[in-house]
Amino acid sequence: MPFDQQTLEIYNGRSAEYAKWSKPVQPSKFLLRMIDMLPPNGTVLDFGCGAGWDAAAIRRAGFSVTAIDGSSGLVEEANRLHGIGAICITFDRFDMIGAFDGVWASFSLQHVPRESLPAVLKKINRALKPRGVLFAAMHAGKVTRRDSLGRLYCHQDMKELPYMLGKAGFSKPKIQIASGKGFDGTVAEHLYFEAAKRYDS
Ligand SMILES: C[S@@+](CC[C@H](N)C(=O)[O-])C[C@H]1O[C@@H](n2cnc3c(N)ncnc32)[C@H](O)[C@@H]1O
């Protein structure tokens, strides 16, 4: 299964609620770090943009943003709230080549079925320009589970992730762990990682 329909339906059913909940109190330091690393007027892909708060912040910082998400409800919210022209497409159908200086994937990759993640990471790598960077956050650990809302979570192990990123054409990633609260109200360990497209990929 290239994507989890149930997870997307849950976001569709709660899109207005998720849009309110995900509004950042202040810009995330991780996002500011990516913005600092990008060339002026560069191009960014928000991969799983949700309600578009981060895509809008990236655009305000002077970048050209392409925002995609598989939930039609959240894409509607993103476009209603920010007018960012977000596109409804699932990750497995996304296919752009050499277009972006940066890819921002904030808490979207943990919903990709485990067996499909390597192919999705390759797609992200292909979408980057030479020396482009991926910044992503997802849930840490080894389990595959559904949360109390029914969303699929494929946690990623800090030791296995560098290997998977390497196979997808990325250089050695920088990884940090921090805990945070999710939309379902539970606290979990999160992985924040950044990796550059390798010159030979
Ligand atoms: C936890 S939300 C994060 C949204 C946003 N990046 C944020 O930080 O608020 C996860 C997002 O990933 C999207 N998503 C999950 N699986 C997807 C898939 N296979 N293809 C496209 N979007 C997907 C969901 O629709 C949802 O908007």
The ligand as an SDF file (V2000), in Angstrom:
LIG
                    3D

 27 29  0  0  0  0  0  0  0  0999 V2000
    0.8540   15.5610   11.2450 C   0  0  0  0  0  0  0  0  0  0  0  0
    0.3080   16.2940    9.7430 S   0  0  0  0  0  0  0  0  0  0  0  0
    1.5970   17.5060    9.5020 C   0  0  0  0  0  0  0  0  0  0  0  0
    1.1220   18.6640    8.6570 C   0  0  0  0  0  0  0  0  0  0  0  0
    2.0760   19.8420    8.6070 C   0  0  0  0  0  0  0  0  0  0  0  0
    3.3260   19.5000    7.9740 N   0  0  0  0  0  0  0  0  0  0  0  0
    2.3160   20.3530    9.9970 C   0  0  0  0  0  0  0  0  0  0  0  0
    3.4590   20.2720   10.4860 O   0  0  0  0  0  0  0  0  0  0  0  0
    1.3430   20.8460   10.6070 O   0  0  0  0  0  0  0  0  0  0  0  0
    0.7160   15.0710    8.5170 C   0  0  0  0  0  0  0  0  0  0  0  0
    0.3050   15.4910    7.1190 C   0  0  0  0  0  0  0  0  0  0  0  0
    0.8060   14.5340    6.1850 O   0  0  0  0  0  0  0  0  0  0  0  0
   -0.1980   14.3000    5.2070 C   0  0  0  0  0  0  0  0  0  0  0  0
    0.0370   12.9600    4.6370 N   0  0  0  0  0  0  0  0  0  0  0  0
    0.1360   11.7980    5.3150 C   0  0  0  0  0  0  0  0  0  0  0  0
    0.3820   10.7780    4.4880 N   0  0  0  0  0  0  0  0  0  0  0  0
    0.4420   11.3230    3.2390 C   0  0  0  0  0  0  0  0  0  0  0  0
    0.6790   10.7800    1.9410 C   0  0  0  0  0  0  0  0  0  0  0  0
    0.9310    9.4750    1.7650 N   0  0  0  0  0  0  0  0  0  0  0  0
    0.6800   11.6120    0.8910 N   0  0  0  0  0  0  0  0  0  0  0  0
    0.4550   12.9430    1.0580 C   0  0  0  0  0  0  0  0  0  0  0  0
    0.2090   13.5040    2.2750 N   0  0  0  0  0  0  0  0  0  0  0  0
    0.2110   12.7060    3.3400 C   0  0  0  0  0  0  0  0  0  0  0  0
   -1.4940   14.4220    5.9600 C   0  0  0  0  0  0  0  0  0  0  0  0
   -2.5880   14.6530    5.1220 O   0  0  0  0  0  0  0  0  0  0  0  0
   -1.1980   15.5650    6.9110 C   0  0  0  0  0  0  0  0  0  0  0  0
   -1.5070   16.8120    6.3660 O   0  0  0  0  0  0  0  0  0  0  0  0
  1  2  1  0
  2  3  1  0
  2 10  1  0
  3  4  1  0
  4  5  1  0
  5  6  1  0
  5  7  1  0
  7  8  2  0
  7  9  1  0
 10 11  1  0
 11 12  1  0
 11 26  1  0
 12 13  1  0
 13 14  1  0
 13 24  1  0
 14 15  1  0
 14 23  1  0
 15 16  2  0
 16 17  1  0
 17 18  1  0
 17 23  2  0
 18 19  1  0
 18 20  2  0
 20 21  1  0
 21 22  2  0
 22 23  1  0
 24 25  1  0
 24 26  1  0
 26 27  1  0
M  CHG  2   2   1   9  -1
M  END
$$$$
